[in-house]
C-alpha cells in the first residue's frame, strides 16, 4: 500500500493584539537610555507565542518578560524577521529583530494572553541631554503612553495634550491617550530643578483620588443595542482586578435600569465564573462592595479566584440592561442618552438602523453583519454624556 502523503502545513494565523500601554522611564541624562515597560495582550486564538519588534536604531538590554496573570517570568528569545514572518507577522522586516515570547498558556478562543515586556533601550537620537536640559523625541504609535522624567526634572514643553502626575518617589510623569489614527510625533523638553527628585506632595485623599492616571486604565465596555421598542441592550465589560485577596467584582445596577442574564468568564483561561444578583445588605454579606447601599440597591456579583500579590485577573462581564428613560424610540427616531465614565466605550446600533447624530466625537465602523459601531475614547477623568440618534433604513 502506498504511504499517505503528509498533510500540508497549515498557515499560521496572523498575530493580533490589544490593550497596549507603554511606560517610558528616562534614565540618567546623557546616557541616552530609557526603560520601557510594555503591557500588551495577545488575542490570536490558540497562539502560543507573541512577537515584539526591537526598534531599529535602538540597542536593547536588560530584557525580561512576565505573565500578567501570575506575575511569573516567561521564556523568550530574540529572533530574525524571517522567523517572525513565518510565525504570524507577515509584514516583519527580514533584517529586523523581534522578541519571541512563549506564552504561559494558549490564548483561549475569544480570550487573551496578557504579558509585560520590560527592556531598556539606548537611543541617543531619541533621548538627548544638553547642559541642564533634556529632550525626548519619539514617534509613538501605541494609543496609551506615559513618559517619566528623571529625578529632579520638570517639563518645560510638551507638544501633545497630557496629564501631568507626580509619582510616589517624586518624579514627574506625563501620560496621554492617542485618540487619532496616526502615531504621535512626541517631543518632551525638560530641565533640571534639583539634584534629587522633587518632594512628593502629601495630598488629601479626596484630592489624590482625582489624580489617577487615565491612560493606564484598561476597562472597556461595548453596548449592543436591541430594538429601541424593547429599551434593552446587551453589554460586555472587561475589567482587571489587581488587589490581592479580592475575589468578587460588584456591579451596582444604575437607578432606572433593570439587569438580566448576567454571566462572566476569566479571559486568561476561558473559565466561566459564578454570578448572583443581590439587594441591600446581602451585597456586602456575600463579599461585594456597596458602600451606602440601602434596601433598594441592586448589584450583580461576579466571583472569581482572587489574585495573590503580584498577580491579576482579567474578567469579561456580560449583562442585559433595560432602561426606558435613556434608551427609547420617539416617532421614527432611536434615542440613546447615557453617560460613559470609562475611557473606552463602544456602541453597536441595532440591525436596520442608520446613524443620524452623535453629540460626542466617535470613530465609526461597520460590523461584519452590517451593523454600525461607534467607538468613544474619553482621555479625561470625567464622564461624557453621549446623545445618539438613528433612523430606520428605508426599505
N, C-alpha and C positions, 0 to 999 in steps of 0.2 A: 504494500500500500504506500502510495506517495505521501511524503511528510507534508503536513499542513504548513503553509507559509505563515510567518509571524504576522500578527496584526500590525497594521500601520500605526506608527506612533501618533498619539493624539496631540493636537496643538495645545500649548499651554495657554490658559486664559490670560488676557491682558490684566496687568496689575491695576487695581482700583484702590482708592484710599479716601479718607475723610477726616474731619475734625483736627486738622493740623494746627499746631501752635508752636511758635519758636520764641525762645528767650535767648537774647544775646547779652552776655556779661563781658563788658570791656575790661580787659586785664591791664597790666601796668602800662601806662603811656610810654610810647617809644618802642614797645615790644612788637607792635602790630598784631598782637594775639587777642582773641576773644573766645570765650567759652560759649558753646551752643547747646542748649537743651531743647530737643525737638520731640514733641509729643505728636504721634500720628497713629491713625487707625487703619489697619489693613482690612479691606472689605470684600476681596475676591473669595467667593465660596470655595472652601476646600484648600485654599492656599496654605502652604507650609513655610513659605519664605516671603520676606519683604526686602525690596531693593531701595537703597537711598543713595543718590548721587553725591560724589565728592566734587564740589565746585572747582572748576579749572582756575588755576592761579592761586589756590589756597593749599597750604600744607596742613594736613590733618594729623593730629596726635591725640593721645590720651582717650581713645575711643572706648566706650563701653555701652552696652545695651541692656535694658531691663524690661521685664514683662510687667506692664502697668497693673495687672490684676493681682499678682503675687509679690511684686517688688523684687523678684529674684533675677539674677543675671541671665542673659540669653547668649548662646554662642553666635559668633558672626565671623565673617572673613571679608577681605577686600578682593573683588573680582573685576575682570575686564568688562568692557562694554559688550563684547561678543557674548559673554556668558549671560549678562543681564538681558540682552536682546532675545536670546534663545529661551529665556525663562520668564517671560511676561512683560518685558519692556521693549516693544517693537521699535521705539524711536531712540533707544540707547545709542550713544555715540561710540563707535568702535574704539577710539583712543581714550575714552573716558574710564573712570574708576568708580566702583559702586560698592557700598557696604551691603553685603547679603546677610540678612538676619534670619536665623532659624526660629520660627515662632514656637511658642510653648505648646500650642495645640492647633490643629487645622481650623481655619476660620469657619464657624457654623454657617449654614445657609441663612441668609438674611441676618447675619450676626457680624461680629467684629473680632479683630485681633489687635489689641492696644499695646503699643510699645513706647518707650522713651529712649532716644539716641542721645548720648552725651559725648561730645567731642570738642576739641579745641582746634581752631583754625589760626594759622598765621598768614596774614594777608596785608602787607604794608600799603597796598593801594586803597584798601577799604578803610583802614584804621590808621590815621596819621596823627603825629604829635609835633607841634612847633612851639617851643617855649612852654608857657603855661596853658596852651590851648590844644584841644584835640578835635578831630573831625572824623565822624563815622559816615561813610558814603557807601550805600549798597542798594542794589535793586532787590526788593523783597516781593516775591510772588505769592507767599503764603498770606492768607487772609488775616490771621491773628498773630500779632508780634509784640514783643517787649524788648527794649534796649535798656540795660542797667549801666549807668555811668560808674567810673572808678570812684573809690572813696575820695571825698574832698572836692568833687567837681560838681558844678552847676551848669544847666543848659543855658545857652545864650541865643540859640537859633534852632528851630525845628520846623521843617518845611511841610509836614503833614500833621493834621489835627490829631493830638494825642492827649491821653490822660497823663498827668504828672503825679506820681505817687512816691512816697518815701518808704523804703524797705525798713525792716526792723533793725538792721545794722546801720542805718543812716544813709545808705546810698540812694540816689535818685533814680527812679525808673520811669521811662516813657513808654506808654502802651497804646496800641491802636488796633482798630478793625480796618482792614482794607475793604471798603464797600464797593469798589469798582471792579471791572473785569480784567484790568491790566496790573502788572507789577508796579509797586510804589517805588519811585526813584528817591529813596530816603536820604536826607542829608541832616545830620545832627552835629551841631557845634557846641562845645562846652569849654569851660575854663576852670582852672584850679582856684579854690577859695580857701583851702587849708591843706595841711599835710595829712590830716586824718579825715575820716568821714564826718559829715555834718551830724550833729547830735539828733537822734530820732526824737520827734515830738511825742510828748505824752498827752494823748487826746482823750476827751471823754468818750465813753462807749457809744453814745448816740452820734457823735461826730465820726469816729472811726468806722462805724457801720456804713456810712455814706461814702467812704473812701475805699471801696472794693474795686479791684481790677476787673474791668468788663471783658477784656479780650480773653482772659483765662477761663471765663465761664463757658461751660460746654453743654448747657441744657438746650434741647431742640424740641420744638413742638410742631406737628403738622396736623391741620384740621381738614377733614374730608367732609364737605357739606352734602347732606342728603337733600331731597326736595324741600324747598322752603316751607311748604304747607305742613310738613312734619315738625318744623322748628328744631330738627335734630341734626347732629353732626358727630362723626367719629373722630377720634384723635389718637395720636401716638405721641408719647413724651419720653425722650431719652434723658436719663439722669445718672450722674456719677456720685456714688457715696464713698467718701474717704475717711470718715470719722471712725476710729477703732471702736468696735463693740456695738455699733448701730446696725441693727438688722431689720428695721421697719421704715418704710417710706410712707409718709402721711400726705394724702392729697385732700385738702379741705374743699368741699363742694361749694362753689360760689353761690351766694344768695341769689335766688331766682332761677337756678339751674337744677335739673334732675339728672342723676347719673344712673347708668345701667351697663350691664355686660362688661365689668372690669376684668382685665387679665394682664399678665406681665410675664416677662422672661428675662433671664440673665443673658445679655448679648455676648458675653465672652464664651459661654458654654452652651447656650441654647436651652438651658433648663427652664421649665415652666415654674412660676412662683405662686405661692398661696396668696389669695386676696380675700378681703372681707369688708363689708360696708357696715359702719357703726355710727352711733349717735351719742352725743353728750359725754358723760363721764366714762362710758365704755371705751371711748377712743384711747384715753391715756391708760386705762386699766389694761388694754391689750398691747401697750408699749408704744402707742402713737404719740405724736407731738401736736397738741392742740391747746396752747395757752389761751385762756379766756373763753374756752368753749362753754356754751350753755346747752340746755336740753334740746334746742333746735339745730345745733351744729351737727352737720353730717360730714363724714370723711370716709375715704376708701383707704384701707391699709394694705400695703404690699409687703410680704415677709420674705426675707432672703438671708443667706448665710453671711453674717456680719464680717466685715473685713478686720483683720488684725492690723497692728501698727505697720505702716509701710505698704499696705495693700489697698485695693479699691475694688468697687463693684460698679459695673455699668448695666443699668436696667432700661428696658423699654416697656413702658406702661401704655396700655390701650384701654379706652373707655368710650362710651357713647353718652353724649350730653343732649338734653333738651332744654332750650332756652327761648321762651315765647317772646321775650322783650328784645333780646339782642340779635336774634336770627328769625326773620319773618318775611312774608310777602305782602306788599301793598299794591293792589291792582296787578299789573303785569311786571312789577319790579321786585327783584330779590334784594333784600337789605340785610347786610351784616354790619353790626355796630357794637364792637367789642374791643377792650383794651388788651394789649400784649405787654407783659412785663419781662419776658425773656429776651436775650439778644438775638436769638434765631427763631423765627416763626414763619410758617408757610401755610397757605390755604389753597385747597383744590375745590373749584366750583363743581356743582352737580353737572352731570351729563346733560347736554342740550341747552346750556345757558352761555350767554356772551357777556363778557365784562364790559361795563359802561363807565364806571367811576371807581377810583381808588384815592382816598384822601391822603394817604401816606405813600411816598415813593416805594416801588417794588420792582423786582425783576420778574418778567413774565415768561412762561414756557408752556409747552403742551405735553401732557402725559401721553404715554403710548396708546391709551384708549381714547384720546382726543380731548379730554377734559383740560381746562385751563388751570394752571398753577401760578400762584403769586408767592414770591419769597421776600420777606421783610428782614432786614438786618438793622437792629437798633443798637448803635455803639454807645449810646448814652445810658445813664444809670436809672432813668425814669421810664415810665410806661409810655406807650404810644397808643392813641385812640384811633383805631382803624375803622373807617367807614367805607364799605364796599357796596356797589350796586351792580346788578346784572339784569339782563332781559333774556327771555326765551329766544332761541334762534328761530327765524321764520321757517316755515315748512317749505 
